[in-house]
Amino acid sequence: MKEKSQLTNLQTEIQTRYDSLSKRLKQVAKYILDNSDSIVFDTVAVIAEKADVLLNSVFPVLTK
């Protein structure tokens, strides 16, 4: 269940910071929030592709 807890923490953090994110980071954040069932299986490259952003746009959402 550790993965579920980490995902829940990530979702909470994204929701807290969502309004302060740039347009591209909001795209990534929205993809993560809307696809929580599959996101744990996606690579960063897949997340970027599915969120329609550059690869380097994913890291700030996942690491801040």
N, C-alpha and C positions, 0 to 999 in steps of 0.2 A: 504493500500500500504506500510505500515511500514515494513512488512515481505519482500517484494520485495527489498526495499532499504537495509535492513540488509543483504539479500542474495547477492546483488550486491556488497556491501562493503566487505563481506567475500570473494567473488570471486576475487575482486581486490587485497585484501591483500594476498591471496594465490598465485596469479600470480606474485605479487611483490617478494614474498619470496621463490618461488618454487625452484629455483636453490640452495638455501642454506639448503633445507630440506634433511633429511636422506632418505634412500631408502624406508623404511616403511612409513614415513610421506608423501613421494611423492605418494605412492599408495593411501593413504587416500585423499590427495589433488586432485589427478587425478579423483578419484571416485566422489568427490564433484563437480568438474568442469564439468565432463561428464554427471552428473545426476542432474542437477540443477532443473529440473521440478519435480522430486520426492523427492529430498533430504529434503525438508521442512517437509515431512510427516514421514521420517524415524527416528527411535530412534538411539541413539549412538551405541547400540548393533547391530542393523541392518546394520548401516554404516560399522562397523568393519567387520561384516560377509561378506558383499558384496564386501568390499575392500580387503578381505582376509588378515586381520591383527588382532592383539590382540586388545582387547577393549581399553587398555591404550594408544594405538597409535593414537586414534582418538582425544583425548582431546587437545594435543599440537597444532594440526592444527586449532581447533575451538577456542582456547583461546589466542593464541599469538597475 
